[in-house]
């Protein structure tokens, strides 16, 4: 089947970008003819399973939910665009998609501007609600929410990554019709456990391939040597992967780590990096942004992967990916993250079922959970590792999620 997958942003990084490229790859590997529409200037850098890539020509600002720097485009927050600028963006993207009709399935990302683009294409379409548009651009904006409701009327179905996002969609937009919860997926073939020595050697070798950073979205220079030195001994290791911004709660993690005998790796880019580096105490390594080609080797080197977000998350993608690598996740017990914690806790031994989550915003509770995880006897930690991997394979593999999206109402 020919599948059209529209995404208005980049393919690298986290969140909906990862979702888009992973789904494209999964569908391609299932034998579908996939066309990906994005604004990534370098789609050849990503493994899309052979999917065709198209970059629609956009004249005018790129509507975003949170301001970031883009290589060759002016980004402007969606609420700050005029109706004319929004309509022009929709028309230009819909025209690019129509050039690839006919097709059997069209999926557009984000309620806005995915629903308007899908409606303008003129074929049945499904919208994926990611959460960032709802929380950062639409909440409290009556005009945008009314526009979204009007365009969602044309959608065959709306996908929500968690029950939390289904609830937020109804709360913010007033939309609850034809909504189906389908979680994001994890590449359980690429992301899998590995022996420590093998993982470290592969991480160092992968980092040697990195060129000089062109922007904050690239890995820091010299990570290969820094990794070799940092992991020279066998100390307990805590890992954070995500954006370095206030809502992601990295400051909370650094506070919780004070007094804990462990080293920490902080992966990501964002406006809070300098502040977080100043606040960090003890053995803390900031790496800059890393891709899955690095992370697949880094997660097996960690004893716990923490997602401490203080702002609602659509789904705990990073936590699910760390679980696939056998690195037990520890997440803030709120929003879509709580659903990940519940899935893990249901599989954990009864004595350790409280070690997948902590009270959101509570550095003391996070510290207690970190101490408990890091002090587990190795055989008990290995049991958690094995069960976390099993949950990822059973519930979140991309192969099953990609097929589920195409199935009628699940």
HELIX and SHEET records of a PDB file:
HELIX    1   1 UNK A   16  UNK A   29  1                                  14    
HELIX    2   2 UNK A   43  UNK A   45  5                                   3    
HELIX    3   3 UNK A   78  UNK A   80  5                                   3    
HELIX    4   4 UNK A   83  UNK A   98  1                                  16    
HELIX    5   5 UNK A  111  UNK A  121  1                                  11    
HELIX    6   6 UNK A  132  UNK A  133  1                                   2    
HELIX    7   7 UNK A  134  UNK A  138  3                                   5    
HELIX    8   8 UNK A  142  UNK A  152  1                                  11    
HELIX    9   9 UNK A  163  UNK A  173  1                                  11    
HELIX   10  10 UNK A  196  UNK A  208  1                                  13    
HELIX   11  11 UNK A  223  UNK A  230  1                                   8    
HELIX   12  12 UNK A  246  UNK A  248  5                                   3    
HELIX   13  13 UNK A  250  UNK A  257  1                                   8    
HELIX   14  14 UNK A  273  UNK A  279  1                                   7    
HELIX   15  15 UNK A  292  UNK A  298  1                                   7    
HELIX   16  16 UNK A  299  UNK A  301  5                                   3    
HELIX   17  17 UNK A  317  UNK A  324  1                                   8    
HELIX   18  18 UNK A  335  UNK A  347  1                                  13    
HELIX   19  19 UNK A  350  UNK A  352  5                                   3    
HELIX   20  20 UNK A  363  UNK A  374  1                                  12    
HELIX   21  21 UNK A  378  UNK A  396  1                                  19    
HELIX   22  22 UNK A  398  UNK A  406  1                                   9    
SHEET    1   A 7 UNK A  52  UNK A  54  0                                        
SHEET    2   A 7 UNK A  33  UNK A  37  1                                        
SHEET    3   A 7 UNK A   2  UNK A   6  1                                        
SHEET    4   A 7 UNK A 105  UNK A 109  1                                        
SHEET    5   A 7 UNK A 126  UNK A 129  1                                        
SHEET    6   A 7 UNK A 157  UNK A 160  1                                        
SHEET    7   A 7 UNK A 179  UNK A 181  1                                        
SHEET    1   B 2 UNK A  62  UNK A  64  0                                        
SHEET    2   B 2 UNK A  75  UNK A  77  1                                        
SHEET    1   C 6 UNK A 284  UNK A 288  0                                        
SHEET    2   C 6 UNK A 263  UNK A 267  1                                        
SHEET    3   C 6 UNK A 237  UNK A 241  1                                        
SHEET    4   C 6 UNK A 304  UNK A 307  1                                        
SHEET    5   C 6 UNK A 329  UNK A 332  1                                        
SHEET    6   C 6 UNK A 357  UNK A 358  1                                        
END                                                                             
